[in-house]
């Protein structure tokens, strides 16, 4: 994700006329003010852009950074102007014009709408995970999705946002300095829904056998510490921070909308969790061969997948945080990658299993969506198709490989969809997202991917092992067989229907 500074978006309307620049320059110093050409320009200036103040007075009102700006804050620009045939490079400060204020308000509105769409992905995750798991655990799945967003919001508010974006001597705990202006709120909200998404990814991989109170604890740690720390390394400069990955090898690690920062981090955490938990009872036979544990509602899973596809139109286009023409281009590339992912997955599973499996197809378009996040703002239709298609093929092979070779039980395919395909999409930037292939760019992307894996898997193992050997991570065998809904929550998802506890 590359957020644009506000003043960059304002330039889209064109700089004010040369006359205005000359007028403002006239106020910057006595020598320039004495220039007859500037004095003449002063007579016809628009006083509303200066409000009767000197450059020194306006400059004193400049916010700390563009992220703290609102529609009343002045704007600083580096410009070149022609005065009496001489080109002068200067820095001027002015207030926003009416047109620029409307652009600013559009940026705020679009960023909020995009955040709302990403929030709606929680409903998609709930339906997807519930559909891919058994009826006796549906309430537990729903409760986890409610709590990871609620807990994630508070953890990110209290600690995570500060760790991810604060610079030296800047306080972002409990929103901190962002409350001083309007832009801080949409910026925080968009980042918050991303943090909650990371925690939700983990819940799918660890479904049907995790203690609820243990789930609450690790969700807090993920949203308060694990995700924000890596996010700061990759995206810290979007506010006041400075992430070391942003300048690695001189070209920087690139991840526009979070193939690695959000998805792979969640996927590698899920990998650590599933390894510590172990497989569900009955997943593997005595010889270690995997057995299918069908989900109780594939229509739920498909509906959840479509809701996630819709939410991705906020996830990717919203990462611009600007209300401009890039939105449609990014949305189109997002859609192409998703469709290609579905085609890649259905073709692959059809060849392998001789049947066009609907669950794999859903994971295929989700894999395409995950993979395209890194370079969705810079690729064309062919690049989007190739990245999405590769994700769809890869997710099927990854699910089968992890299950058959490593005996990993991932009920929803979270590790493959988010971890593996997130890594693929991040690396694909070096091939499809740049004008010409560069080993340096490829190496920078590889460093980001490897760092993300080491950080998320390493901290995840420490976290889950710590929980396992203290309060416990996995429910008892009796509770797992009976289902988590009754014993953990005292509820049934389908009251009045008899559910086989051994199913």
Secondary structure, DSSP 8 states (H G I E B T S, - for coil): -----HHHHHGGG----HHHHHHHHHHH-HHHHT-HHHHHHHTT--GGGTTT--HHHHHTT--SSGGG--TTS-EEEEEEEEETTEEEEEEEEE---HHHHHHHHHHHHHHHHHHHHHHHHHHHHHHHHHHHS-GGGHHHHHHHHHHHHHHHHHHIIIIIHHHHH--TT---GGGGGGGGSSHHHHHHHHHHHHHHHHHHHHHHHTTTSB-HHHHHHHHHHIIIIIHHHHHHHHHGGGTT---GGGGGGGT----SS-IIIIIIHHHHHHHHHHHHH---TTSB-TTS-B-----S-HHHHHHHHHHHHHHHHHHTGGGG-S-STHHHHHHHHHHHHHHHHHHHHHHHHHHHHSS--HHHHHHHHHHHHHHHTTTTTT--HHHHHHHHHHHHHHHHHHHHHHHHTS----TT-HIIIIIIHHHHHHHHHHHHSSSS--HHHHHHHHHHHHHHHHHHHHHHHHHHHHHHTTT-SB--HHHHHH-HIIIIIS--TTTTS---TT-
